[in-house]
Amino acid sequence: MSSAAQLHPTAADRPLTPGLGAEFIFLAAVWGASFLFMRQAAVEFGPLPTAALRVAIAALALLPLMLARGLGPSLRRHWRPVFVCGLLNSGIPFALYAFALLHITTGVSAILNATVPLFGALVAWAWLGHRPGASRSVGLVLGFVGVALLAWDKVAMKGGASATWAALAVLACLGATLCYAVAASFTQRFLSGLPPLMTATGSLMGAALGLAVPAALTWPAHMPSAKAWGSLVILGVLCTSVAYVLYFRLIEHLGPARALTVTFAVPVFALIYGATLLGESVTPWMLGCGAVVLCGTALATGAIKLRI
């Protein structure tokens, strides 16, 4: 998830054409796959190098496009807030997810990622004064109940040290979603109106610089395999840089609120990938908690409303 949804507050509200619908599904599939590739890379690289290389590869992929559009001077003028946004929106959360995926499944991580709009509503309320109405408040409570039940199940099923690591992994995922939420309000407050491609590229550059030293200090002692490197390249190019550009296109055509609903479909793909490619189990409890989280998120974002 990204704070890009905050970058076009006046985007047009257009019908979902078959072409845009295909792009919407493709984006959800790509972001769902990011959890798979993060796990494969983190096993050999470790969390911090995985996150650092992901954002560095993505930044290098987007930089030529940004420069070709003449956005270099804009980045030079606004690099400080853009780089801070990069740490909040990419650097820190990517590292936290890479750590979490070493201890919990990709499906659980993706379900927890769907809480981004919940935290976004809370942060916008506390920071920007965007008070949620009754329906959205119910959604916030419902969403966090689903998260609590899911986290309890993951920790209760493990014992001893495993339970501790599972609990830390859940907290890491929630910390990442909180970072996304803060980044969204930060973007609306300090980066509103700036070119989205510049903000995306600059924020990835800032994240790469911020993670460079921690990644170097925790670099693996043995050279990772070609499979791990391939996962990182796909993660950086497809799941980050290409996904960012596609997301900006959806925001332009559908508006931020409707584009944000892609978050609801991401766990579906992540669960499918985890079950078919990694052999992860998908339990009825996990599916039930995921449904509660998604219903709460839909209410919290206003995608659906209760008549209260």
C-alpha positions as CSV (number, residue, x, y, z in Angstrom):
1,M,0.0,0.0,0.0
2,S,1.0,3.6,-0.7
3,S,0.0,7.1,0.3
4,A,-0.5,8.0,-3.3
5,A,-4.2,8.0,-2.8
6,Q,-3.9,11.4,-1.2
7,L,-2.2,13.0,-4.2
8,H,-5.3,13.8,-6.3
9,P,-8.1,15.1,-4.1
10,T,-10.0,16.3,-7.1
11,A,-9.6,13.4,-9.5
12,A,-12.5,12.7,-11.9
13,D,-15.1,10.1,-10.9
14,R,-15.4,8.0,-14.1
15,P,-17.1,4.7,-14.7
16,L,-15.1,1.5,-14.3
17,T,-14.6,0.5,-17.9
18,P,-13.4,-3.1,-18.8
19,G,-9.9,-1.8,-19.4
20,L,-9.7,0.0,-16.1
21,G,-11.3,-3.0,-14.4
22,A,-8.5,-5.2,-15.8
23,E,-5.9,-2.8,-14.6
24,F,-7.5,-2.8,-11.1
25,I,-7.4,-6.6,-10.9
26,F,-3.9,-6.7,-12.3
27,L,-2.7,-4.2,-9.6
28,A,-4.3,-6.3,-6.8
29,A,-2.6,-9.4,-8.2
30,V,0.8,-7.7,-8.4
31,W,0.6,-6.3,-4.9
32,G,-0.6,-9.6,-3.6
33,A,2.5,-11.2,-5.1
34,S,4.7,-8.7,-3.4
35,F,4.3,-10.6,-0.1
36,L,5.5,-13.8,-1.8
37,F,8.6,-12.2,-3.3
38,M,9.4,-10.3,-0.1
39,R,9.4,-13.6,1.8
40,Q,11.6,-15.3,-0.7
41,A,14.1,-12.5,-0.7
42,A,14.1,-11.9,3.1
43,V,15.0,-15.5,3.9
44,E,18.4,-15.0,2.3
45,F,19.0,-11.3,2.4
46,G,17.4,-10.4,5.7
47,P,14.8,-7.8,6.3
48,L,16.8,-4.6,6.0
49,P,18.8,-5.5,2.9
50,T,15.6,-6.7,1.3
51,A,13.8,-3.4,1.9
52,A,16.8,-1.4,0.8
53,L,17.4,-3.2,-2.4
54,R,13.6,-3.2,-3.2
55,V,13.3,0.6,-3.0
56,A,16.7,1.2,-4.7
57,I,15.7,-1.0,-7.7
58,A,12.3,0.7,-7.9
59,A,13.8,4.2,-7.8
60,L,16.3,3.3,-10.5
61,A,13.4,2.0,-12.7
62,L,11.4,5.2,-12.3
63,L,14.2,7.7,-12.4
64,P,14.6,7.8,-16.2
65,L,10.9,8.3,-16.6
66,M,10.8,11.1,-14.1
67,L,13.8,12.9,-15.7
68,A,12.3,12.4,-19.2
69,R,9.2,14.3,-18.0
70,G,11.3,17.2,-16.8
71,L,10.5,16.7,-13.1
72,G,14.1,16.9,-11.8
73,P,13.9,20.6,-10.8
74,S,10.6,19.9,-8.9
75,L,12.4,17.2,-6.9
76,R,15.3,19.5,-6.1
77,R,12.9,22.1,-4.7
78,H,10.9,19.6,-2.5
79,W,13.4,16.9,-1.7
80,R,13.3,17.2,2.1
81,P,9.6,16.4,2.6
82,V,9.6,13.9,-0.3
83,F,12.5,12.0,1.3
84,V,10.8,12.0,4.7
85,C,7.7,10.6,3.1
86,G,9.8,7.9,1.5
87,L,11.0,6.6,4.8
88,L,7.4,6.6,6.2
89,N,5.8,5.2,3.1
90,S,8.4,2.7,1.8
91,G,11.6,2.4,3.8
92,I,10.3,1.6,7.3
93,P,7.1,-0.4,6.3
94,F,9.0,-2.5,3.7
95,A,11.6,-3.5,6.3
96,L,8.9,-4.3,8.9
97,Y,7.0,-6.5,6.4
98,A,10.2,-8.3,5.4
99,F,10.8,-9.1,9.0
100,A,7.2,-10.2,9.6
101,L,7.2,-12.6,6.7
102,L,10.0,-14.6,8.3
103,H,7.6,-15.5,11.1
104,I,4.0,-15.4,9.8
105,T,2.4,-16.4,6.5
106,T,2.0,-14.2,3.5
107,G,-1.8,-14.4,3.8
108,V,-1.9,-13.2,7.3
109,S,0.5,-10.4,6.5
110,A,-1.7,-9.3,3.5
111,I,-4.9,-9.4,5.7
112,L,-3.1,-7.1,8.2
113,N,-2.0,-4.9,5.4
114,A,-5.7,-4.3,4.6
115,T,-5.9,-2.3,7.9
116,V,-4.1,0.6,6.2
117,P,-7.4,2.6,5.7
118,L,-8.3,2.0,9.3
119,F,-5.1,3.6,10.6
120,G,-5.4,6.2,7.9
121,A,-8.8,7.3,9.2
122,L,-7.5,7.4,12.8
123,V,-4.4,9.4,11.8
124,A,-6.4,11.8,9.7
125,W,-8.8,12.3,12.6
126,A,-6.0,13.0,15.1
127,W,-3.8,15.1,12.8
128,L,-6.0,16.7,10.2
129,G,-9.3,16.8,12.2
130,H,-11.2,14.6,9.7
131,R,-13.7,13.2,12.2
132,P,-15.3,9.9,11.1
133,G,-19.1,9.7,11.1
134,A,-21.1,7.0,12.9
135,S,-20.9,4.4,10.0
136,R,-17.1,4.9,9.7
137,S,-16.6,4.6,13.5
138,V,-18.4,1.3,13.5
139,G,-16.1,0.2,10.7
140,L,-13.0,1.2,12.7
141,V,-14.1,-0.8,15.7
142,L,-15.1,-3.8,13.5
143,G,-11.8,-3.8,11.7
144,F,-9.7,-3.7,14.8
145,V,-11.8,-6.5,16.3
146,G,-10.9,-8.6,13.3
147,V,-7.3,-7.8,13.6
148,A,-7.3,-8.7,17.3
149,L,-9.0,-12.0,16.7
150,L,-6.6,-12.9,13.9
151,A,-3.5,-11.9,16.0
152,W,-4.8,-13.9,19.0
153,D,-5.2,-17.0,16.8
154,K,-1.7,-16.7,15.3
155,V,-0.1,-16.3,18.7
156,A,-2.3,-18.9,20.5
157,M,-1.5,-21.6,17.9
158,K,2.2,-21.3,18.7
159,G,4.2,-22.0,21.8
160,G,7.2,-20.5,23.6
161,A,9.6,-18.6,21.4
162,S,7.4,-19.1,18.3
163,A,4.6,-17.3,20.0
164,T,6.9,-14.4,20.8
165,W,8.1,-14.1,17.2
166,A,4.6,-14.4,15.9
167,A,3.4,-11.6,18.2
168,L,6.4,-9.4,17.1
169,A,5.6,-10.2,13.4
170,V,2.0,-9.1,13.9
171,L,3.1,-5.9,15.6
172,A,5.6,-5.3,12.8
173,C,2.7,-5.5,10.2
174,L,0.6,-3.1,12.2
175,G,3.6,-0.8,12.6
176,A,4.0,-0.8,8.9
177,T,0.3,0.0,8.3
178,L,0.6,2.8,10.8
179,C,3.6,4.2,8.9
180,Y,1.5,4.1,5.7
181,A,-1.3,6.0,7.4
182,V,1.0,8.7,8.8
183,A,2.6,9.0,5.3
184,A,-0.8,9.5,3.8
185,S,-1.6,12.5,6.1
186,F,1.9,13.8,5.7
187,T,1.5,13.7,2.0
188,Q,-1.8,15.5,2.1
189,R,-0.4,18.1,4.5
190,F,3.0,18.8,2.8
191,L,3.1,17.3,-0.7
192,S,-0.4,18.0,-2.0
193,G,-0.4,19.3,-5.6
194,L,3.1,18.0,-6.5
195,P,3.5,15.7,-9.5
196,P,2.8,12.1,-8.4
197,L,5.6,10.6,-10.5
198,M,8.1,12.9,-8.9
199,T,6.8,12.2,-5.4
200,A,6.9,8.4,-6.0
201,T,10.4,8.4,-7.5
202,G,11.8,10.9,-4.9
203,S,10.3,9.0,-2.0
204,L,11.8,5.8,-3.2
205,M,15.2,7.5,-3.5
206,G,14.8,8.9,0.1
207,A,13.9,5.4,1.4
208,A,17.0,3.9,-0.4
209,L,19.3,6.5,1.2
210,G,17.7,6.0,4.6
211,L,18.2,2.3,4.5
212,A,21.6,2.2,2.9
213,V,23.7,2.1,6.2
214,P,21.4,-0.3,8.1
215,A,21.3,-2.6,5.1
216,A,25.1,-2.5,4.8
217,L,25.6,-3.3,8.5
218,T,23.2,-6.3,8.2
219,W,24.3,-7.6,4.8
220,P,24.3,-11.4,4.6
221,A,27.6,-13.2,5.1
222,H,27.0,-15.4,2.1
223,M,26.0,-14.4,-1.4
224,P,22.3,-14.9,-1.8
225,S,21.1,-17.2,-4.6
226,A,19.9,-16.2,-8.0
227,K,16.4,-17.0,-7.0
228,A,16.6,-14.5,-4.2
229,W,18.1,-11.8,-6.5
230,G,15.3,-12.6,-9.0
231,S,12.7,-12.1,-6.4
232,L,14.1,-8.7,-5.5
233,V,14.2,-7.6,-9.1
234,I,10.6,-8.6,-9.6
235,L,9.7,-7.0,-6.3
236,G,11.4,-3.7,-7.2
237,V,10.4,-3.4,-10.8
238,L,7.0,-5.0,-11.0
239,C,5.6,-4.8,-7.5
240,T,6.8,-1.3,-6.7
241,S,7.7,0.9,-9.7
242,V,5.2,-0.5,-12.2
243,A,2.6,-0.8,-9.5
244,Y,3.1,2.8,-8.5
245,V,2.6,4.1,-12.1
246,L,-0.5,1.9,-12.5
247,Y,-1.9,3.1,-9.2
248,F,-1.5,6.7,-10.2
249,R,-3.4,6.0,-13.4
250,L,-6.3,4.5,-11.5
251,I,-6.3,7.5,-9.2
252,E,-6.5,9.8,-12.2
253,H,-9.4,7.9,-13.8
254,L,-11.4,6.7,-10.7
255,G,-10.5,9.1,-7.9
256,P,-8.6,8.3,-4.8
257,A,-11.4,6.8,-2.8
258,R,-12.3,4.2,-5.4
259,A,-8.7,3.4,-6.3
260,L,-8.0,2.8,-2.6
261,T,-10.5,-0.1,-2.6
262,V,-7.8,-2.2,-4.4
263,T,-6.6,-2.9,-0.8
264,F,-9.6,-5.2,-0.4
265,A,-8.6,-7.5,-3.2
266,V,-4.9,-7.8,-2.3
267,P,-5.3,-10.4,0.5
268,V,-7.3,-12.6,-1.9
269,F,-4.4,-12.9,-4.3
270,A,-1.9,-13.2,-1.4
271,L,-3.8,-16.1,0.1
272,I,-4.0,-17.9,-3.3
273,Y,-0.2,-17.4,-3.9
274,G,0.7,-18.5,-0.4
275,A,-1.5,-21.7,-0.6
276,T,-0.5,-22.8,-4.1
277,L,3.2,-21.7,-4.3
278,L,4.4,-21.9,-0.7
279,G,2.0,-24.6,0.7
280,E,0.7,-22.3,3.4
281,S,-2.5,-23.3,5.2
282,V,-5.6,-21.2,4.9
283,T,-7.9,-21.9,7.8
284,P,-11.6,-21.0,8.2
285,W,-10.7,-18.8,11.2
286,M,-8.2,-16.8,9.0
287,L,-10.8,-16.4,6.3
288,G,-13.5,-15.3,8.9
289,C,-11.1,-12.8,10.5
290,G,-10.1,-11.5,7.1
291,A,-13.8,-11.0,6.2
292,V,-14.3,-9.0,9.4
293,V,-11.3,-6.8,8.7
294,L,-12.3,-6.2,5.1
295,C,-15.9,-5.3,6.1
296,G,-14.6,-2.9,8.8
297,T,-12.2,-1.4,6.3
298,A,-15.0,-0.9,3.7
299,L,-17.1,0.9,6.3
300,A,-14.2,3.0,7.6
301,T,-13.3,4.2,4.1
302,G,-17.0,4.9,3.2
303,A,-17.0,2.3,0.4
304,I,-20.2,1.0,2.1
305,K,-22.3,2.8,4.6
306,L,-24.7,1.9,7.4
307,R,-27.9,3.8,7.9
308,I,-27.4,4.9,11.4
